[in-house]
Amino acid sequence: RNFIGWTPGSDVETPAQVRAYLKDSSILAGGSLAQTAIAGQTIGSVVVSGSVAIGGGTVGLAASAAGVFAENKIGVDVKTFIDGDRSSGSTGITADDITLQASDASSIHAVVAAVSVSLSGGIVAASVSVGVSLARNTITSNVDAYIVNADGVASVDADFGVTARTAGGITVSATELATINAVSVAVSLAVSGGGAGIAVSGAGADANNI
């Protein structure tokens, strides 16, 4: 079990926080103003389980079972913002161009495999084999980019709020690029040989990605 921004045993995330921001600040920049918040948490998980049973004799019995469970969770809160540009003293935020960019490229790569083999031989022989593979992968992310409470003060001629001087203007963007790649495999083999032979085999695999 692997967790980033989650607490084991809890259904409520405690997200990792990534921030790039200005709060109640005034800026007069001679060039560009850029704020970038990028998250790229990664979990790589490989879990394998195997079981072999062999039975022989006059009465040969063999039973084998293999099971594997993998749980991976990522929780992240990514924000870039401007909140306020002061209301007294030096006010306003001005630059040639202004860019606010938030992005999340978190990823989970998970491989889970269960292999079960049962072999028996005898005058009377019976083999039972079961393999189960389960994967649960979750990415919960909030990605925000915004400007608030920075609309200038009407009584101050020099305060225009957030202002770009050139055609580059103001760009605000939020991008979600989270990915989950999961492979869940279960293999079961039962072989029985003899005067009377019974072989039962079952396998199940499931991957749940959110």
trRosetta pair geometry for C-beta under 8 A, 3 or more apart (Angstrom, degrees):
i j d omega theta_ij theta_ji phi_ij phi_ji
1 8 6.3 88 128 -116 139 113
1 70 7.4 178 -81 -158 49 48
1 71 4.6 2 -119 64 88 98
1 72 7.5 -170 -154 -74 46 46
2 43 4.8 148 114 -148 139 128
2 45 5.7 -148 3 -75 136 124
2 71 7.6 180 31 97 57 58
2 72 4.8 4 61 -118 99 81
2 73 7.5 179 95 31 59 58
3 6 4.2 -109 -158 70 111 95
3 7 7.0 128 154 -90 155 9
3 8 5.9 -145 -13 -60 152 75
3 72 7.7 -168 -74 -152 45 43
3 73 5.1 4 -119 62 75 99
3 74 8.0 174 -159 -79 42 40
4 16 6.1 -28 163 -21 90 130
4 41 4.8 -180 122 -173 159 143
4 43 6.6 -154 -5 -57 117 110
4 73 7.2 -165 39 102 58 62
4 74 4.7 4 65 -120 105 73
4 75 6.9 -172 104 34 63 59
4 76 7.4 1 124 -59 106 95
4 106 7.9 -161 84 -145 136 128
5 13 5.7 14 143 -172 90 104
5 14 6.2 -159 -171 83 52 55
5 15 4.3 19 -162 -132 121 44
5 16 4.3 -92 -76 -9 105 79
5 41 7.4 -115 -9 -42 117 175
5 73 7.5 -124 73 130 79 90
5 74 6.0 55 39 -174 116 47
5 75 3.0 -146 123 68 117 79
5 76 5.4 -127 -55 -62 163 54
5 77 7.9 160 -143 -9 135 78
5 140 7.8 -145 115 67 126 91
6 10 6.8 -171 -179 70 78 98
6 13 5.2 -58 -94 -122 76 72
6 14 6.6 136 -113 31 22 75
6 73 4.2 -3 10 110 156 132
6 74 7.6 -110 -11 -97 109 9
6 75 5.1 117 -53 -2 80 120
6 138 7.9 75 -59 84 155 119
7 10 4.1 35 77 19 101 132
7 12 7.7 4 36 75 108 73
7 14 5.6 53 -30 5 99 123
10 13 8.0 161 110 -71 110 24
10 14 7.7 39 89 -19 150 101
13 73 7.7 -149 -105 161 98 124
13 75 3.6 169 -160 -124 130 161
13 140 5.4 -136 -49 74 158 138
14 75 6.9 109 57 85 35 141
15 75 4.0 -112 -97 139 75 96
15 76 5.3 149 -167 -111 104 11
15 77 4.2 103 111 -21 140 95
15 140 7.2 -110 -87 99 113 97
15 141 7.6 129 -138 -116 132 52
15 142 7.3 -19 -132 22 177 100
16 39 7.3 139 96 -135 112 125
16 41 6.6 124 45 -61 149 140
16 75 6.8 136 8 93 72 67
16 76 4.9 -25 62 -111 91 76
16 77 7.2 -177 83 24 41 72
17 76 7.7 164 -82 -162 25 62
17 77 5.0 -20 -107 68 71 104
17 79 7.8 -22 -163 19 88 101
18 37 4.9 139 131 -177 98 102
18 38 7.0 -102 164 69 149 26
18 39 4.7 -162 1 -70 154 96
18 76 6.6 13 0 -177 109 106
18 77 7.2 174 27 87 68 53
18 78 4.6 -6 65 -113 111 75
18 79 7.4 155 87 27 64 56
19 37 6.0 -36 -145 -111 12 136
19 79 5.5 -3 -113 68 73 91
19 80 7.4 145 -164 -87 47 51
20 35 4.3 165 133 -179 113 90
20 36 5.8 49 22 65 172 27
20 37 4.2 -156 7 -59 101 89
20 79 7.7 -166 36 104 59 55
20 80 4.3 -7 68 -113 95 96
20 100 8.0 177 96 -144 108 77
20 102 7.7 -171 38 -88 105 85
21 35 6.8 86 -82 -168 28 147
21 79 6.8 7 -60 119 119 99
21 80 6.3 -171 -72 -151 69 45
21 81 4.9 3 -119 60 106 72
21 82 7.0 178 -159 -80 71 34
21 83 6.7 9 -178 7 119 100
22 25 4.5 -99 -175 45 101 128
22 27 7.0 -68 -137 -22 155 129
22 35 7.2 -118 -17 -76 93 147
22 81 7.7 -131 41 107 62 53
22 82 4.8 2 60 -121 104 76
22 83 7.2 178 92 32 58 60
22 93 7.0 110 109 -103 158 144
23 83 4.8 -2 -116 67 76 102
23 84 6.0 45 -169 46 52 111
24 83 7.1 -26 -32 105 62 79
24 84 4.1 -7 -80 106 57 138
24 85 7.6 -129 -138 -50 31 7
24 86 5.8 88 -177 -75 67 63
25 84 7.3 99 13 97 51 87
25 85 7.0 -41 76 -129 45 47
25 86 6.7 -13 -177 -34 5 101
25 93 7.3 61 98 -84 81 111
26 85 5.9 83 -94 178 66 73
26 86 4.6 -47 -45 20 104 134
26 89 7.3 -148 1 103 151 93
26 90 4.3 176 100 119 155 91
26 91 5.3 -114 -103 -121 128 16
26 92 6.0 48 -141 54 95 46
26 93 6.6 -145 -145 -72 42 64
27 33 6.6 102 121 -106 146 142
27 93 4.7 32 46 -133 94 79
27 94 6.9 -162 99 38 70 52
27 95 6.9 -6 120 -51 115 101
28 90 7.7 -92 -18 -175 112 122
28 92 7.6 49 -74 96 84 98
28 94 5.3 11 -121 57 63 104
29 32 7.1 -57 131 89 139 12
29 33 5.0 164 10 -61 162 100
29 94 6.7 -164 31 98 71 58
29 95 3.8 7 59 -104 122 94
29 96 7.2 -92 104 0 102 73
30 96 7.8 12 141 -32 34 103
31 95 6.8 -5 98 -164 35 96
31 96 5.5 -38 -169 6 35 125
32 95 5.8 77 -152 160 25 123
32 96 5.3 -60 -74 60 58 104
32 97 5.1 -17 -121 59 92 83
32 98 7.5 175 -166 -80 69 35
32 99 7.2 8 177 6 113 103
32 168 7.3 -57 -109 112 106 162
33 93 7.3 -135 98 171 178 106
33 95 3.7 -166 -10 -28 107 169
33 96 8.0 155 -3 40 75 64
33 97 7.4 -159 35 93 69 43
33 98 4.8 -7 69 -113 105 77
33 99 7.3 173 95 27 58 62
34 98 7.7 177 -79 -157 44 41
34 99 4.6 -1 -118 62 81 104
34 100 8.0 -179 -156 -74 48 35
34 101 7.5 -9 -168 13 91 105
35 80 4.6 158 125 -168 107 119
35 81 7.9 -106 115 20 151 18
35 82 7.6 165 8 -55 156 86
35 99 7.2 -174 33 97 59 62
35 100 5.1 -1 64 -115 104 71
35 101 7.3 167 90 29 58 62
36 80 6.5 -35 -123 -87 14 154
36 99 7.7 6 -64 116 87 104
36 101 4.9 -5 -114 68 79 99
36 102 7.7 171 -158 -80 46 41
37 78 5.1 162 127 -173 115 87
37 79 6.1 15 60 75 170 28
37 80 4.3 -171 0 -54 110 96
37 101 7.5 -176 32 98 61 56
37 102 4.6 -3 63 -115 103 82
37 103 7.6 163 90 27 62 54
37 145 8.0 -176 36 -88 110 91
38 78 7.4 22 -129 -146 11 134
38 102 7.7 -172 -74 -153 44 43
38 103 5.4 -1 -117 64 75 92
38 104 7.8 167 -161 -86 48 36
38 105 7.4 -5 -172 12 93 102
39 76 4.7 137 -178 163 159 149
39 78 4.7 -120 -12 -76 121 125
39 103 7.3 -157 33 102 69 53
39 104 4.5 -6 63 -118 110 77
39 105 7.1 171 90 31 60 58
39 106 6.0 -19 127 -51 103 97
39 141 7.1 -173 82 -141 147 130
39 143 8.0 -134 26 -95 120 99
40 104 7.7 -180 -72 -160 45 47
40 105 4.8 -1 -109 70 83 96
40 106 6.4 -180 -148 -80 25 49
40 107 7.8 -4 -169 4 68 92
41 74 5.1 164 100 -147 131 127
41 76 5.9 -178 4 -59 130 136
41 106 4.4 4 57 -122 84 103
41 107 7.8 -177 94 30 55 52
42 106 6.9 -166 -71 -155 48 58
42 107 5.1 2 -117 62 82 88
42 108 7.6 172 -157 -82 51 37
42 109 7.6 6 -172 6 95 99
43 72 4.8 168 116 -162 151 124
43 74 6.3 -153 -11 -57 118 109
43 107 7.6 -155 35 102 62 55
43 108 4.8 -2 62 -118 103 77
43 109 7.2 -174 95 33 58 61
43 110 7.5 8 114 -65 102 92
44 109 4.9 -5 -115 65 73 105
44 110 7.8 -178 -157 -76 35 48
45 70 5.5 145 139 -169 136 133
45 72 5.4 -148 -7 -68 147 131
45 108 7.5 -9 12 -170 109 89
45 109 7.2 165 27 90 63 57
45 110 4.5 -1 65 -116 105 81
45 111 7.2 -175 100 32 63 57
45 112 7.8 -2 122 -61 104 86
46 110 7.7 178 -75 -156 41 46
46 111 4.8 3 -117 62 76 104
46 112 7.9 -180 -155 -76 38 44
47 68 5.2 162 127 -176 109 123
47 69 7.8 -52 120 73 156 26
47 70 4.6 177 18 -72 141 117
47 110 8.0 -8 11 -167 97 90
47 111 7.4 174 30 93 57 60
47 112 4.8 -2 65 -115 98 81
47 113 7.6 171 94 28 57 59
48 68 6.8 -56 -144 -93 14 158
48 112 7.6 -178 -77 -155 45 43
48 113 4.9 -4 -117 64 81 97
48 114 7.7 173 -159 -80 50 38
48 115 7.7 2 -173 5 93 102
49 66 4.7 165 122 -177 99 99
49 67 6.2 -29 96 73 159 27
49 68 4.0 -176 3 -62 120 104
49 113 7.4 -175 32 97 61 56
49 114 4.8 -7 66 -114 100 79
49 115 7.4 177 94 28 54 63
49 133 8.0 -180 39 -95 107 84
50 66 5.6 -19 -134 -118 17 149
50 114 7.5 175 -79 -159 43 47
50 115 4.6 -5 -114 65 85 99
50 116 7.4 180 -156 -76 48 44
51 64 4.6 166 123 -173 105 95
51 65 5.9 -2 74 72 163 31
51 66 4.0 -169 8 -64 105 95
51 115 7.4 175 29 95 58 60
51 116 4.9 0 62 -117 99 78
51 117 7.3 -178 96 31 56 61
52 64 6.1 -20 -142 -121 14 146
52 116 7.8 178 -77 -158 41 45
52 117 4.7 -4 -114 67 78 102
52 118 7.7 177 -158 -78 45 40
52 119 7.8 -1 -172 8 88 100
53 62 4.2 155 124 -174 101 91
53 63 5.6 -44 109 68 172 30
53 64 3.7 -160 5 -62 108 95
53 117 7.4 -180 29 97 60 58
53 118 4.8 -1 62 -118 101 78
53 119 7.3 177 94 31 57 60
53 127 7.8 161 90 -143 106 87
53 129 7.6 -167 38 -92 109 86
54 62 5.7 -24 -138 -112 11 138
54 118 7.9 -178 -76 -158 39 45
54 119 4.9 -6 -114 69 76 99
54 120 7.2 165 -163 -81 43 51
55 60 4.3 141 123 -178 91 77
55 61 4.6 -115 -176 72 166 33
55 62 3.5 -154 1 -54 106 84
55 119 7.3 177 29 96 62 54
55 120 4.1 -4 65 -114 98 96
55 121 7.6 170 95 26 62 51
55 122 7.5 -55 128 -16 88 123
55 125 7.2 157 96 -145 105 87
55 126 8.0 -16 77 65 146 60
55 127 7.3 -175 36 -91 113 78
56 60 4.7 -3 -113 -112 25 123
56 120 6.8 -174 -71 -155 51 55
56 121 5.0 3 -115 62 87 87
56 122 5.9 156 -160 -58 47 95
57 60 5.3 149 41 -75 67 74
57 122 5.1 -1 76 -103 44 131
58 122 5.5 66 134 -169 12 117
58 123 5.2 -12 -166 19 62 114
58 124 7.3 21 144 29 64 84
59 122 5.5 143 -124 128 8 153
59 123 6.9 -46 -72 58 51 88
59 124 4.9 -10 -118 68 77 102
59 125 7.5 174 -164 -80 43 45
60 120 4.0 158 131 -178 107 92
60 121 5.0 45 25 65 174 31
60 122 3.3 163 -11 -8 99 119
60 124 7.3 176 28 91 65 51
60 125 4.1 -4 66 -114 105 88
60 126 7.4 171 95 27 64 53
60 192 7.7 166 94 -144 111 84
60 194 6.5 169 31 -49 118 146
61 120 6.1 1 -125 -125 9 144
61 125 7.5 -170 -71 -151 39 51
61 126 5.4 0 -116 61 73 94
61 127 7.9 169 -160 -80 41 44
62 118 4.6 159 122 -171 107 90
62 119 5.8 -11 78 66 173 35
62 120 4.0 -162 7 -62 109 101
62 126 7.5 -178 33 95 61 55
62 127 4.8 -5 67 -115 100 80
62 128 7.4 -177 99 31 58 60
62 192 8.0 -171 40 -93 107 86
63 118 6.2 -2 -126 -124 17 138
63 127 7.5 173 -80 -159 44 46
63 128 4.5 1 -118 62 82 103
63 129 7.6 -172 -155 -73 44 46
64 116 4.7 163 124 -173 104 94
64 117 6.0 -20 92 71 167 34
64 118 4.0 -163 15 -71 110 92
64 128 7.3 173 30 94 57 60
64 129 4.9 2 64 -115 98 80
64 130 7.5 -178 98 30 58 60
64 190 7.9 -177 41 -93 104 84
65 116 5.8 -10 -132 -123 20 144
65 129 7.4 176 -78 -157 48 43
65 130 4.5 0 -117 63 87 99
65 131 7.4 -178 -156 -75 50 43
66 114 4.4 169 118 -174 102 94
66 115 5.9 -3 69 67 164 35
66 116 4.1 -165 12 -67 102 92
66 130 7.5 -180 31 96 55 61
66 131 5.0 0 63 -116 95 80
66 132 7.5 -177 97 32 55 61
67 114 5.8 4 -116 -124 21 149
67 130 8.0 -4 -60 119 92 97
67 131 7.4 175 -78 -157 51 43
67 132 4.4 2 -117 63 89 101
67 133 7.5 -168 -152 -72 50 41
67 134 7.9 8 -174 6 90 99
68 112 5.1 -176 117 -174 122 102
68 113 6.8 31 40 71 156 27
68 114 4.6 -167 7 -68 103 99
68 132 7.4 180 29 97 56 64
68 133 5.2 4 59 -119 98 72
68 134 7.2 -175 95 33 57 64
69 112 7.5 21 -131 -152 11 149
69 134 4.7 -4 -113 68 77 106
69 135 7.8 177 -156 -80 46 37
69 136 7.8 8 -174 5 88 101
70 110 5.7 168 119 -166 141 124
70 112 4.6 -151 4 -77 126 128
70 134 7.4 177 28 96 61 61
70 135 5.0 -6 63 -117 100 76
70 136 7.2 -175 95 32 55 63
71 135 7.9 170 -79 -161 40 46
71 136 4.6 -5 -113 67 79 106
71 137 7.8 -175 -153 -75 42 43
72 108 4.9 142 118 -146 136 130
72 110 5.6 -155 3 -73 143 131
72 135 8.0 -8 12 -170 100 89
72 136 7.4 169 29 93 58 59
72 137 4.9 0 64 -117 100 78
72 138 7.3 177 95 30 58 62
73 137 7.6 -179 -76 -156 47 42
73 138 4.6 -1 -116 65 82 102
73 139 7.7 172 -157 -80 49 38
73 140 7.7 -1 -169 9 94 96
74 106 4.9 -180 135 171 152 140
74 108 6.4 -156 -9 -57 119 105
74 138 7.3 -172 33 100 58 62
74 139 4.8 -2 63 -117 103 77
74 140 7.4 -180 93 33 58 57
74 141 7.4 -5 118 -58 98 101
74 178 7.7 -171 85 -143 131 125
75 139 7.8 174 -77 -159 41 45
75 140 4.8 -3 -112 67 82 98
75 141 7.1 178 -153 -77 40 57
76 104 6.0 155 91 -130 129 126
76 106 5.8 167 10 -52 141 143
76 140 7.9 159 26 91 55 57
76 141 4.7 -1 63 -116 87 96
76 142 7.7 -154 101 35 55 61
77 141 7.3 -173 -79 -155 34 59
77 142 5.0 4 -125 56 72 104
78 102 4.9 149 134 -175 102 108
78 103 7.0 -79 142 68 156 20
78 104 5.1 -170 3 -64 148 100
78 141 6.8 12 4 -176 105 105
78 142 7.0 -179 33 91 64 57
78 143 4.8 -2 68 -113 109 72
78 144 7.3 164 93 27 61 60
78 174 8.0 148 100 -146 105 96
79 102 6.0 -24 -132 -109 18 150
79 142 7.8 0 -59 114 91 96
79 143 7.7 179 -76 -155 49 37
79 144 4.7 -3 -113 66 86 97
79 145 7.3 169 -156 -79 53 45
80 100 4.8 178 118 -169 115 89
80 101 6.4 23 43 63 157 30
80 102 4.5 -168 10 -61 98 97
80 144 7.7 -172 35 99 51 62
80 145 5.0 3 64 -116 90 86
81 100 6.9 67 -93 -158 29 143
81 144 7.0 -3 -58 121 115 102
81 145 6.7 -176 -75 -152 68 40
81 146 5.0 -1 -117 64 105 72
81 147 6.8 176 -160 -82 72 38
81 148 7.1 -4 -176 14 119 93
82 85 7.2 22 165 -68 114 89
82 93 6.5 -94 -157 16 145 170
82 100 7.0 -114 -15 -78 94 140
82 146 7.9 -131 39 109 63 51
82 147 4.6 5 57 -122 103 82
82 148 7.5 170 90 32 62 51
82 150 5.5 -20 128 -14 111 158
82 162 6.2 102 102 -87 158 138
83 148 5.4 2 -117 66 72 93
83 149 5.6 36 -169 49 62 117
83 150 7.3 -160 -158 -36 13 107
84 87 7.9 -63 -161 -33 101 86
84 148 7.7 -9 -36 98 56 71
84 149 4.5 -20 -72 112 65 116
84 150 5.9 158 -141 -72 6 84
85 91 5.9 82 126 -174 91 73
85 92 5.4 43 154 -104 132 18
85 93 5.0 -116 -123 -18 120 94
85 149 7.7 177 1 119 70 70
85 150 4.1 89 -22 -138 107 94
85 152 7.5 -9 66 -74 138 42
85 159 7.4 152 111 -158 121 104
85 161 6.0 145 24 -148 154 46
85 162 6.5 -161 -67 -60 143 74
86 89 6.2 -65 165 64 138 93
86 90 6.6 46 83 89 157 57
86 91 4.7 -139 88 -109 97 70
86 92 7.8 -65 55 0 95 37
87 91 6.6 51 -115 -109 14 127
87 153 6.1 120 -145 -76 68 130
88 91 7.1 99 17 -62 5 112
91 152 7.8 107 140 -137 120 51
91 153 6.0 -11 148 8 165 122
91 156 5.9 72 52 101 141 161
91 158 7.3 125 63 95 91 90
91 159 4.1 -8 102 -104 121 126
92 152 6.6 29 -96 -107 94 77
92 158 6.7 -126 4 131 147 74
92 159 4.3 -161 -50 -134 109 64
92 160 5.8 58 -130 40 129 57
92 161 6.3 -18 -123 5 78 6
92 162 7.6 177 -163 -75 66 31
92 163 6.7 -3 -175 7 112 112
93 98 7.4 77 131 -103 112 146
93 150 6.4 -10 13 -172 120 135
93 161 7.3 -29 36 150 83 43
93 162 4.7 -8 68 -111 109 70
93 163 7.0 161 88 24 57 67
94 160 7.4 69 -81 54 106 106
94 162 7.9 177 -75 -157 45 38
94 163 4.6 -11 -108 68 83 102
94 164 7.8 172 -152 -85 58 23
94 165 6.7 61 -179 -44 97 100
95 98 5.3 117 57 -70 119 85
95 163 7.9 150 26 88 50 61
95 164 6.4 -25 76 -114 70 65
95 165 7.1 -128 114 5 27 96
96 164 6.8 18 136 -162 27 78
96 165 5.3 -58 -119 53 44 102
96 166 4.7 15 -177 1 80 120
96 168 6.4 49 135 38 83 133
97 164 5.0 40 -117 -150 45 122
97 165 7.9 -95 -51 46 51 65
97 166 5.6 -59 -54 61 91 105
97 168 2.9 -45 -91 102 142 130
97 169 6.2 21 -134 48 94 29
97 170 7.3 -170 -166 -77 65 39
97 171 7.6 24 169 2 105 98
98 162 6.5 -93 54 175 175 108
98 164 5.2 -126 5 -78 93 104
98 169 7.7 -76 41 135 77 40
98 170 4.6 -5 67 -116 105 78
98 171 7.2 -180 96 29 58 62
99 170 7.8 -178 -76 -158 39 45
99 171 4.7 -1 -117 63 76 106
100 145 4.7 153 128 -170 106 110
100 146 7.6 -120 123 16 154 15
100 147 7.1 179 -6 -53 157 91
100 171 7.0 -172 34 98 60 61
100 172 4.7 5 62 -117 110 72
100 173 7.2 163 93 27 65 56
101 145 6.5 -13 -119 -105 16 151
101 171 7.5 7 -63 117 91 105
101 173 5.1 3 -116 64 75 97
101 174 7.9 172 -158 -81 44 38
101 175 7.7 -2 -169 5 88 107
102 143 5.1 169 125 -172 112 86
102 144 6.2 14 61 72 165 32
102 145 4.4 -170 8 -60 108 98
102 173 7.3 -168 35 100 62 57
102 174 4.7 -5 67 -116 103 77
102 175 7.2 174 94 26 55 65
103 143 6.7 30 -122 -148 21 138
103 174 7.3 173 -77 -162 51 43
103 175 4.2 -5 -112 65 93 101
103 176 7.6 -166 -151 -73 60 26
103 177 6.5 13 -177 8 102 111
104 141 4.6 161 159 166 169 152
104 143 5.0 -129 -7 -74 112 123
104 175 7.4 -169 28 97 59 63
104 176 5.5 -2 55 -125 103 61
104 177 6.5 178 89 39 55 69
104 178 5.7 -10 122 -54 106 95
105 177 4.4 -11 -102 83 75 114
105 178 6.9 180 -147 -80 22 45
105 179 7.8 -1 -170 4 65 95
106 139 5.5 164 100 -144 123 127
106 141 6.1 169 20 -63 133 142
106 178 4.7 -3 62 -117 85 96
106 179 7.9 -176 95 31 51 56
107 178 6.8 -178 -76 -158 52 58
107 179 4.8 0 -116 64 94 88
107 180 7.2 178 -157 -81 59 37
107 181 7.4 11 -176 6 103 94
108 137 4.8 170 112 -160 152 123
108 139 6.4 -154 -12 -54 116 108
108 179 7.6 -155 34 103 61 57
108 180 4.8 1 58 -121 103 78
108 181 7.2 -172 95 36 60 58
108 182 7.3 7 114 -65 104 92
108 209 7.9 -176 73 -132 129 105
109 181 5.0 2 -116 65 71 106
109 182 8.0 -174 -154 -76 32 48
110 135 5.5 145 125 -155 135 132
110 137 5.6 -156 6 -74 145 129
110 180 7.8 -12 13 -169 106 87
110 181 7.3 166 28 92 62 59
110 182 4.7 -1 64 -116 102 80
110 183 7.2 -169 100 33 61 60
110 207 7.8 159 89 -137 119 116
111 182 7.8 176 -78 -157 39 48
111 183 4.8 1 -117 62 75 106
111 185 8.0 -2 -171 9 81 105
112 133 5.0 157 122 -170 102 104
112 134 7.1 -58 119 68 157 29
112 135 4.8 -180 14 -69 136 105
112 182 7.9 -5 11 -169 97 91
112 183 7.3 176 31 93 57 61
112 184 5.1 0 64 -117 101 72
112 185 7.2 176 95 30 55 64
112 207 7.8 161 38 -90 115 96
113 133 6.1 -21 -127 -109 21 145
113 183 7.9 -5 -61 120 92 98
113 184 7.8 177 -77 -159 50 38
113 185 4.4 -3 -114 67 86 103
113 186 7.4 180 -155 -78 51 38
113 187 7.6 8 -173 4 94 100
114 131 4.4 165 117 -171 104 93
114 132 5.8 -5 66 65 166 33
114 133 4.3 -163 6 -65 105 90
114 185 7.4 -176 30 99 58 62
114 186 4.8 -1 60 -119 100 78
114 187 7.2 -175 95 31 57 62
114 203 7.7 175 88 -145 103 95
114 205 7.8 -175 33 -90 102 90
115 131 6.2 -3 -122 -119 14 142
115 186 7.9 -178 -75 -158 41 44
115 187 4.7 0 -116 64 75 107
115 188 7.9 -178 -156 -75 41 42
116 129 4.7 162 125 -173 106 93
116 130 5.9 -11 83 72 169 33
116 131 4.0 -163 9 -65 108 93
116 187 7.1 176 30 95 60 62
116 188 4.8 -1 64 -116 103 76
116 189 7.2 178 96 30 60 61
116 203 7.4 -177 38 -92 108 95
117 129 6.3 -9 -137 -127 13 142
117 188 7.9 -179 -76 -156 41 42
117 189 4.9 -2 -117 64 74 103
117 190 7.9 174 -159 -78 42 41
118 127 4.2 153 124 -172 108 100
118 128 6.0 -66 132 68 176 32
118 129 3.8 -155 5 -65 113 100
118 189 7.1 -179 30 97 63 58
118 190 4.6 -3 65 -115 107 77
118 191 7.2 174 94 29 60 60
118 199 7.7 164 92 -144 107 88
118 201 7.5 -169 39 -93 111 89
119 127 6.3 -4 -112 -110 11 141
119 190 8.0 -175 -74 -155 39 44
119 191 5.0 -1 -115 64 74 101
119 192 7.9 175 -157 -79 40 45
120 125 4.2 165 123 -170 103 102
120 126 6.1 -16 81 64 162 30
120 127 4.4 -169 10 -65 110 92
120 191 7.4 173 29 94 59 60
120 192 5.0 -3 65 -116 98 79
120 193 7.5 176 95 29 56 61
120 194 7.7 -49 125 -16 84 124
120 197 7.6 164 90 -139 98 95
120 199 7.9 -178 39 -91 103 86
121 125 5.3 -22 -123 -99 16 150
121 192 7.4 171 -79 -160 47 48
121 193 4.7 -8 -111 68 90 92
121 194 5.5 150 -164 -58 54 99
122 125 4.6 143 41 -69 81 90
122 194 4.7 -6 73 -104 39 149
122 195 8.0 -56 120 19 52 85
123 194 5.6 148 -155 180 4 119
123 195 4.7 1 -164 16 61 122
123 196 7.3 24 146 24 58 82
124 194 6.2 -161 -77 118 6 143
124 195 6.6 -41 -67 64 51 98
124 196 5.0 -5 -117 63 71 105
124 197 7.9 176 -161 -78 39 45
125 192 4.5 170 118 -168 107 94
125 193 6.1 6 58 61 161 34
125 194 3.9 133 -5 7 114 133
125 196 7.2 168 29 89 64 56
125 197 4.6 -6 69 -113 102 81
125 198 7.2 -176 100 30 58 61
126 192 6.0 1 -120 -121 19 145
126 197 7.4 174 -79 -158 42 50
126 198 4.5 -1 -117 63 82 102
126 199 7.5 -178 -157 -75 45 42
127 190 4.2 164 119 -169 111 94
127 191 6.0 24 37 61 170 32
127 192 4.3 -159 5 -63 105 96
127 197 7.9 5 5 -172 97 93
127 198 7.2 -176 30 97 60 59
127 199 4.6 2 61 -118 104 78
127 200 7.1 -177 96 31 61 59
127 201 7.9 4 117 -62 101 87
128 190 6.3 -7 -123 -116 13 141
128 199 7.9 -178 -74 -157 38 45
128 200 4.9 -2 -114 65 74 103
128 201 7.7 178 -157 -77 39 45
129 188 4.6 158 125 -173 103 93
129 189 5.9 -35 104 70 168 32
129 190 4.0 -166 11 -65 111 92
129 199 8.0 -3 9 -172 103 86
129 200 7.3 173 28 94 62 58
129 201 4.6 -2 64 -116 102 80
129 202 7.4 171 95 29 61 56
130 188 6.0 -13 -132 -120 16 141
130 201 7.7 -179 -75 -157 43 45
130 202 5.1 -2 -115 66 77 94
130 203 7.3 168 -162 -81 44 49
131 186 4.3 162 122 -175 102 92
131 187 5.6 -11 78 67 171 34
131 188 4.0 -160 9 -64 105 91
131 202 7.5 -173 32 100 61 54
131 203 4.3 -1 64 -117 99 90
131 204 7.5 176 97 29 62 53
132 186 5.8 -1 -118 -120 15 143
132 203 7.3 -170 -72 -154 43 51
132 204 5.1 3 -118 62 76 94
132 205 7.6 174 -160 -78 42 47
133 184 4.8 166 124 -177 113 87
133 185 5.8 29 41 71 171 32
133 186 4.1 -159 4 -63 104 92
133 204 7.3 -169 34 100 63 55
133 205 4.4 0 64 -116 106 83
133 206 7.4 168 95 27 65 54
134 184 7.0 22 -124 -147 13 137
134 205 7.7 -167 -72 -151 41 45
134 206 5.4 1 -118 62 72 94
134 207 7.9 165 -163 -82 40 43
135 182 5.2 168 122 -168 148 126
135 184 4.6 -140 3 -78 118 118
135 206 7.2 -165 34 100 67 55
135 207 4.3 -3 64 -117 113 79
135 208 7.0 178 94 28 63 60
136 208 5.2 -4 -114 64 68 103
137 180 4.9 142 123 -151 136 130
137 182 5.4 -154 -1 -71 144 133
137 207 7.3 3 8 -174 109 91
137 208 7.2 171 30 90 65 54
137 209 4.7 -8 70 -113 105 77
137 210 7.2 177 96 27 57 64
138 209 7.6 179 -77 -157 42 45
138 210 4.6 -1 -116 62 80 104
139 178 4.6 -178 133 173 152 141
139 180 6.3 -157 -8 -58 118 107
139 210 7.3 -174 34 97 55 63
140 210 7.8 0 -62 118 82 105
141 176 6.5 155 91 -131 121 105
141 178 5.7 161 15 -50 139 143
143 174 4.6 150 131 -177 96 105
143 175 6.7 -88 150 63 154 30
143 176 5.2 -171 19 -73 143 85
144 174 5.7 -26 -127 -104 16 148
145 172 4.9 175 128 -177 110 83
145 173 5.8 21 55 71 159 25
145 174 4.3 -170 7 -59 99 90
146 172 6.6 74 -99 -172 29 139
147 150 5.7 -78 177 47 98 123
147 162 5.7 -71 -161 4 147 161
147 170 7.7 -22 -24 174 153 138
147 172 6.5 -113 -13 -86 99 144
150 161 5.0 113 142 -163 69 86
150 162 5.0 53 127 -34 125 102
151 161 4.7 -25 -154 -99 18 137
152 156 7.6 -146 -177 67 78 95
152 159 4.9 151 -149 131 75 84
152 160 5.0 -28 -98 -161 134 19
152 161 3.6 -74 -37 -38 84 83
153 156 4.3 43 84 23 112 108
153 159 4.5 27 35 87 88 146
156 159 4.0 44 94 12 118 115
160 163 4.5 50 91 -59 120 133
162 170 6.5 80 130 -107 114 146
164 168 6.2 -125 179 80 134 81
164 169 5.0 134 77 -144 155 24
164 170 5.1 -161 -24 -50 129 77
166 169 7.6 -100 92 -33 61 43
168 171 7.9 -70 161 -18 80 108
180 209 4.4 167 109 -156 150 129
182 207 4.3 159 123 -166 130 139
182 209 5.6 -167 4 -66 138 121
183 207 7.4 -77 -140 -69 4 152
184 205 4.4 159 128 180 96 102
184 206 6.2 -60 120 68 159 20
184 207 4.1 -175 -7 -54 128 99
185 205 5.7 -19 -124 -109 13 152
186 203 4.1 170 124 -178 104 98
186 204 5.6 8 57 67 163 28
186 205 4.1 -167 2 -59 100 92
187 203 5.9 -7 -126 -120 9 155
188 201 4.6 162 127 -176 105 94
188 202 5.7 -10 82 72 167 27
188 203 3.8 -168 2 -58 108 100
189 201 6.1 -4 -131 -127 14 145
190 199 4.1 161 123 -173 103 95
190 200 5.8 -11 77 65 171 31
190 201 3.8 -160 8 -64 106 97
191 199 5.9 -2 -116 -114 13 146
192 197 3.7 163 124 -174 100 102
192 198 5.7 -17 81 64 170 30
192 199 4.0 -164 4 -60 106 93
193 197 5.5 -8 -100 -91 13 153
194 197 4.9 134 41 -66 80 96
